[in-house]
Amino acid sequence: MLPKAKFQVPIECSPKTLGDVYPHDLQLYQNVPFGEIMLDELQEICETRLKVLTLVERIHLQKLKMSVSQRKVALVKELYKEGIDEFARLINSSGCTSHTEEDIRVRRRDHISHFVLRSVVAFNALKKRWFFKQETRLFKWRFSSLNNEGIKQFMCINNFNFTPISQNEKEGIKEYLKMSSLHISNIANIQFYKVLFSHVISLVKKRKVFIMNGEAFVPEGEIAFVFVPYFKRNLISNFEAAREDRANLYNDERFTHIFTNLENNIHIENTILVQDREIQQCVSLDRLDTLSETSYPLCMRVLHKALRKNHHLTHGGRIQYCLFLKGIGISLSDVMNLWKSEFTKIMDEAIFNKEHSYQVRFAFGQEGSRRDYQPFTCLKIMESIVGPRDYHGCPFKHMLQDILEDELIDCGFNALERLTIMNLSKDGQYSAACNKYYEIKHNCFNDTLFKHPNIYFNESVKHHTSYHGLNLETEDAY
């Protein structure tokens, strides 16, 4: 018989039944799970949740112009296709109309898998941020499924004392409600809730709610603006407890083995496309020269500088840099303009169109097999074959030491800083050398080695825009 994992609720009396613990299909995950579970089931439900979160990210990136409800529909379709039916049913749930044993079982598995994965990512800043983003999106999409009764039950279960206004009160302020809710055609049939204005700052900023005596009158269709920020704050505050939970299990090989496998299954380096408003606002074709100085890893800085100086890159450099630009959010048309403006300084436009434009379109999935090619990881870049005329590859691995030192001098590094980086490079610690390069450039400590140049770029831009920790206001829509 396989061993069981035990969870203990940190309160004096455990609830009498699981039905009391899981009365609703949507949860805030505020309490520690209790009871027992087989270790193979524990691993299985966590792996399933990782698949769900990966799909959430993929759909978010592919359907940026879709509404929350449309993305949720796309997710449910993919979940059924993958055979993850129980999560599909949870996401489509209108609230808590059913309380069968199967309903309770599915809700408990949802609770446990979230709780365990929170501990899995607790010590890795990048994976923690990834988990935070996907869980927030998942909560948002699930909330969009709730009907009015489901929302009321959710508020009651979680002790949200938001007061629905009476018809008489609504009549008294009807004109103000119409002015603040222009997108709502029938005010009379819409329920409004009184909420402290500080709970819906995003709605206040957009002037989408009427405020009186410090209270905002929020229409039922916008009530998610209250709960999503609450979910974010709750999740962030629980990460510290998750760190302690994982630390307390370091001596239990059963759990450390499961946690290690789960953490290794979170491949954030494979989904690099731009997601943060801070990055989107900073990236444009006319800012590449500045960004290459401030936020490019050295491998991309070298390529950009060579392109500007020589007006040409060999095949390997074109592919490596083109995919990097795609990953930071530069459009196909802008990348094509960049390539054409440089290459046509040493060749006719006809030659460029004939010999080089196809390759750019190919990298963006517009020619050939039309695959969605992703930017190269650091490992792939280190494995590049580099010739004497090439500028691609990893500078810390492929450059001669005197040339590497010249590049570091060009970056403004002093003798001691250069020596530190070059010693790591000589010892074959290429990722550590790149990390030290980042720390010196940004005057900070970075405890996680970069595995992808686009992750390096994202972190650098966030650093320069005073992005620290988990930003509660970066999600679109809420």
C-alpha positions, -999 to 999 in steps of 0.1 A, spaced: 0 0 0 13 34 -9 20 59 19 -4 87 26 3 124 31 -14 140 60 -26 176 62 -36 192 95 -58 223 99 -42 248 123 -74 253 144 -87 236 175 -117 218 160 -118 204 126 -151 208 106 -175 179 110 -178 171 73 -160 179 40 -193 194 29 -189 221 55 -153 228 42 -162 229 5 -197 244 1 -188 263 -32 -171 254 -64 -150 286 -63 -125 290 -34 -101 316 -20 -78 288 -6 -74 305 28 -72 274 50 -48 245 51 -63 212 38 -69 186 64 -72 148 62 -52 122 43 -44 116 6 -24 90 -12 9 103 -24 3 91 -60 -30 110 -60 -13 141 -46 13 141 -74 -14 133 -100 -37 162 -91 -8 187 -89 5 176 -123 -31 180 -137 -33 215 -122 0 224 -138 -14 214 -172 -44 236 -165 -23 266 -156 -1 261 -187 -32 261 -208 -44 292 -191 -12 310 -200 -12 297 -236 -48 308 -242 -42 342 -225 -13 349 -249 -31 336 -280 -64 353 -272 -53 388 -260 -81 405 -279 -108 382 -265 -130 390 -234 -126 371 -202 -156 349 -209 -144 341 -244 -110 330 -231 -127 309 -205 -147 291 -232 -115 284 -251 -99 270 -220 -129 247 -212 -128 234 -248 -91 226 -245 -96 209 -211 -123 186 -225 -100 179 -254 -72 170 -230 -95 148 -209 -93 171 -178 -131 170 -174 -133 177 -136 -115 211 -140 -136 219 -170 -168 214 -149 -154 235 -121 -145 264 -144 -179 263 -160 -197 261 -126 -223 288 -118 -217 284 -81 -228 256 -57 -261 242 -69 -249 206 -64 -233 189 -33 -228 153 -43 -198 133 -31 -182 138 -65 -186 176 -62 -170 176 -27 -142 153 -40 -134 176 -70 -135 207 -48 -111 191 -23 -87 181 -51 -88 217 -63 -80 230 -29 -51 206 -22 -35 210 -56 -35 248 -53 -21 246 -17 7 222 -26 18 241 -58 19 273 -38 47 256 -17 64 241 -48 71 276 -63 76 294 -30 115 295 -32 117 305 -69 108 341 -77 102 336 -114 81 305 -110 62 321 -81 54 350 -103 43 326 -131 21 307 -106 6 340 -93 -3 352 -128 -19 319 -139 -38 313 -107 -52 349 -108 -63 345 -144 -79 311 -136 -98 326 -106 -110 355 -128 -122 332 -155 -140 310 -130 -156 339 -114 -170 350 -147 -191 317 -147 -209 325 -115 -246 336 -117 -261 361 -93 -270 334 -68 -235 319 -70 -220 353 -64 -243 359 -34 -234 325 -19 -197 332 -25 -199 365 -6 -218 349 22 -195 319 26 -164 342 26 -179 368 49 -180 397 24 -207 420 38 -214 440 7 -249 454 9 -272 451 -21 -291 484 -25 -329 485 -23 -352 495 -52 -361 527 -33 -324 536 -29 -318 528 -65 -346 551 -76 -331 580 -56 -298 578 -74 -309 563 -107 -296 592 -128 -262 590 -112 -260 553 -117 -269 557 -154 -241 583 -158 -215 561 -142 -226 529 -160 -230 539 -196 -225 504 -208 -255 491 -189 -288 496 -208 -313 485 -182 -304 499 -148 -337 488 -133 -330 451 -137 -294 453 -124 -284 446 -88 -260 472 -73 -238 466 -42 -224 492 -18 -187 487 -14 -160 509 2 -145 529 -27 -110 517 -16 -119 482 -26 -125 491 -62 -98 516 -70 -95 503 -106 -132 511 -112 -128 545 -96 -99 553 -119 -119 544 -149 -149 564 -136 -172 534 -139 -189 536 -105 -209 562 -87 -194 572 -53 -213 587 -24 -203 590 13 -171 569 7 -191 540 -8 -190 529 -44 -222 515 -61 -209 485 -80 -231 468 -106 -233 430 -103 -214 426 -136 -184 445 -122 -183 429 -88 -153 408 -98 -133 440 -95 -137 435 -58 -128 398 -55 -99 395 -79 -77 421 -61 -87 404 -28 -76 370 -42 -43 385 -53 -35 400 -19 -45 367 -2 -23 347 -25 7 369 -19 3 370 18 2 331 19 34 327 0 54 332 32 35 304 49 41 283 19 79 288 22 77 276 58 56 246 49 81 235 23 110 242 45 95 220 72 93 191 47 130 192 36 137 160 57 108 141 42 121 125 10 86 115 -1 76 152 -4 110 166 -16 109 141 -45 74 151 -55 81 189 -50 113 187 -71 95 169 -100 67 194 -99 90 224 -99 110 209 -128 77 206 -148 71 243 -147 88 254 -179 84 292 -179 113 296 -203 91 281 -230 65 308 -228 84 341 -231 60 363 -250 55 397 -235 28 398 -208 34 428 -186 22 463 -194 55 477 -181 74 458 -208 49 465 -236 51 502 -229 89 502 -230 95 482 -261 94 498 -296 116 498 -326 130 533 -320 140 523 -284 161 492 -293 194 511 -292 187 523 -256 173 489 -245 204 472 -259 225 492 -236 203 489 -205 183 456 -206 198 433 -232 218 403 -220 254 405 -234 246 379 -262 219 401 -277 238 434 -270 267 420 -291 243 410 -320 226 444 -320 259 463 -319 272 441 -348 241 447 -368 244 485 -364 281 485 -372 283 459 -400 247 462 -414 247 424 -416 246 393 -395 253 357 -406 225 331 -406 229 320 -370 229 356 -357 199 366 -378 178 337 -364 190 341 -328 184 379 -327 152 378 -348 135 353 -324 147 374 -294 130 405 -309 99 385 -315 99 374 -279 102 410 -265 72 421 -285 86 436 -317 62 430 -346 70 412 -378 67 445 -398 90 463 -374 116 435 -375 114 435 -413 120 473 -413 150 470 -390 166 443 -411 159 461 -444 171 495 -431 205 479 -421 210 453 -448 202 477 -477 231 499 -466 254 473 -481 231 456 -507 203 464 -531 167 461 -518 160 435 -544 188 413 -531 174 417 -495 139 409 -506 151 378 -525 177 364 -500 167 376 -465 131 387 -461 118 351 -464 139 341 -433 124 369 -412 88 358 -422 97 322 -416 109 330 -380 75 346 -373 56 316 -386 45 332 -419 64 310 -443 73 273 -446 58 251 -419 43 282 -402 54 270 -368 53 293 -338 91 294 -333 101 305 -298 132 325 -288 162 304 -281 170 293 -245 204 299 -230 212 262 -234 204 263 -271 225 294 -275 254 278 -257 251 248 -280 254 270 -311 282 263 -336 300 296 -340 325 305 -367 351 333 -369 327 357 -387 298 350 -364 285 371 -335 258 347 -322 262 321 -294 270 328 -258 298 354 -254 309 339 -220 314 306 -238 323 314 -273 343 346 -272 380 348 -269 390 363 -235 405 395 -249 374 401 -271 352 394 -241 372 419 -220 368 445 -248 330 440 -247 330 444 -209 350 476 -212 325 489 -237 298 482 -210 317 504 -186 328 477 -162 360 484 -141 390 460 -139 377 441 -108 343 436 -123 357 424 -156 381 400 -137 352 385 -117 331 378 -148 360 365 -169 371 341 -141 336 326 -141 338 324 -179 372 306 -178 358 281 -152 330 272 -176 304 288 -153 287 306 -182 253 311 -166 270 324 -134 290 349 -155 259 361 -172 242 365 -138 271 384 -125 269 407 -156 233 413 -147 240 421 -110 268 446 -119 247 462 -146 217 466 -123 235 471 -90 215 443 -73 216 407 -61 200 381 -82 196 346 -66 182 327 -97 204 320 -127 189 330 -160 179 302 -184 166 324 -212 177 358 -226 141 370 -228 136 363 -191 168 384 -185 153 412 -206 119 411 -189 135 412 -154 158 440 -165 129 462 -178 109 455 -146 140 465 -126 144 498 -145 107 506 -142 108 500 -104 90 467 -107 95 450 -74 79 417 -62 44 409 -74 25 438 -88 -12 437 -80 -22 460 -108 -6 443 -139 -35 421 -149 -56 433 -178 -94 436 -172 -92 436 -134 
